[in-house]
Amino acid sequence: MHHFSDRLNAAIQKKKTPALVGLDPRFDWLPADIVSNANRNHHTQAEIVAAAFEEFCLRIIDVVAPLVPAVKPQAAFFEEWGPAGCAALQRVILKAREAGLVVICDAKRGDIGSTAEAYARGYLAGENPDSAIWAADCLTVNPYLGSDTLEPFVNIAIERGAGIYVLVRTSNPGAGTFQDRKTDGTNLYECVAAAVEELAVKTKGAGNYGSIGAVVGATYPEELNQLRALMPHTPLLVPGYGSQGAGAGDVAGAFDNQGLGAIINSSRGINFAIRKAPYSEKFAPQEWEQAVEVATIDMIADLANHTPAGKLQ
Ligand SMILES: O=C(O)c1cc(=O)[nH]c(=O)n1[C@@H]1O[C@H](COP(=O)(O)O)[C@@H](O)[C@H]1O
């Protein structure tokens, strides 16, 4: 199957959940055995951190691949460590794809059209992992430079069966400073939403959704409900569940009545489940993978019990 949203929806229906696991490694929080393996086998700080991030993410992938449709590696944590970090990210993406997961690379790229085309060619492998160095199915994209800068991403997404998620209304505390600015009674994020919906319609697959999606934070449920209505053909990537304080009730409005149309991300809440109750009480530190597994299963049940995603079960 070539089309991004159709592939993603098939994966969501197969796994019966819209839960998305973010891969956001932080060195200070890594399990002790992973840190000592990396120290034993590498010498420079960058190589040690990169090797530890890779092992950590690959072990998470092994745990969550049978449970969820997709993962979202956060490029920033890897890029911080230069070439060693980037090589680790590249292998993590490939391994996730080999494990049958849809991979959304979270690098929030965006630039003038001709430069954006290079980003699109580099990241958007789409259906065939061999068609781009970064081998991702999908990329997060910043639309601030204007609609023409989205075009190269759209064209390459269509060609390769890839997707993008455009930042529309983000989850952070300062999201409103620019995104809520009004001109002629319309918020900036509503203008972006209208442009994204147009692209979603243009790229619609066999199902209801386009390959061009939107990032909408779970931490602003009112805006999320409004945007679901404004963008009926736009698949949503919804971050903010868990560590940023949003719960299943806050994301219920992101779905259509079949339980499709949105994927809900949790990064720290899954990656570092072992650091917080109830998992820190149930599991010893070295049992962190069991904590990852149970936290993922709990998130899946929470979404199934409190949102239309329950229809997928
Ligand atoms: O594009 C994103 O995924 C994103 C957009 C947004 O509005 N807010 C947001 O938190 N994110 C990302 O989602 C992840 C959130 O992680 P947790 O808060 O740990 O679940 C980080 O990688 C963020 O960069």
The ligand as a MOL file (V3000), in Angstrom:
LIG
                    3D

  0  0  0     0  0            999 V3000
M  V30 BEGIN CTAB
M  V30 COUNTS 24 25 0 0 0
M  V30 BEGIN ATOM
M  V30 1 O 5.7890 17.5830 17.1380 0
M  V30 2 C 5.7450 17.0750 18.2660 0
M  V30 3 O 5.7590 15.8620 18.4240 0
M  V30 4 C 5.4960 17.9640 19.4070 0
M  V30 5 C 4.6870 19.0610 19.1790 0
M  V30 6 C 4.1510 19.7610 20.2780 0
M  V30 7 O 3.3310 20.6490 20.1230 0
M  V30 8 N 4.5350 19.3860 21.5270 0
M  V30 9 C 5.4020 18.3610 21.7680 0
M  V30 10 O 5.6700 18.0600 22.9430 0
M  V30 11 N 5.9460 17.6760 20.7010 0
M  V30 12 C 6.9790 16.6370 20.9040 0
M  V30 13 O 6.4150 15.5270 21.5720 0
M  V30 14 C 7.3190 14.9890 22.5280 0
M  V30 15 C 6.6210 15.1330 23.8780 0
M  V30 16 O 7.1260 14.2700 24.7850 0
M  V30 17 P 6.5140 13.9450 26.2480 0
M  V30 18 O 6.0080 15.2480 26.7920 0
M  V30 19 O 7.7150 13.4410 26.9400 0
M  V30 20 O 5.4310 12.9450 26.0610 0
M  V30 21 C 8.6250 15.7840 22.3860 0
M  V30 22 O 9.4850 15.0890 21.4990 0
M  V30 23 C 8.1870 17.0790 21.7410 0
M  V30 24 O 9.1650 17.6590 20.9110 0
M  V30 END ATOM
M  V30 BEGIN BOND
M  V30 1 2 1 2
M  V30 2 1 2 3
M  V30 3 1 2 4
M  V30 4 2 4 5
M  V30 5 1 4 11
M  V30 6 1 5 6
M  V30 7 2 6 7
M  V30 8 1 6 8
M  V30 9 1 8 9
M  V30 10 2 9 10
M  V30 11 1 9 11
M  V30 12 1 11 12
M  V30 13 1 12 13
M  V30 14 1 12 23
M  V30 15 1 13 14
M  V30 16 1 14 15
M  V30 17 1 14 21
M  V30 18 1 15 16
M  V30 19 1 16 17
M  V30 20 2 17 18
M  V30 21 1 17 19
M  V30 22 1 17 20
M  V30 23 1 21 22
M  V30 24 1 21 23
M  V30 25 1 23 24
M  V30 END BOND
M  V30 END CTAB
M  END
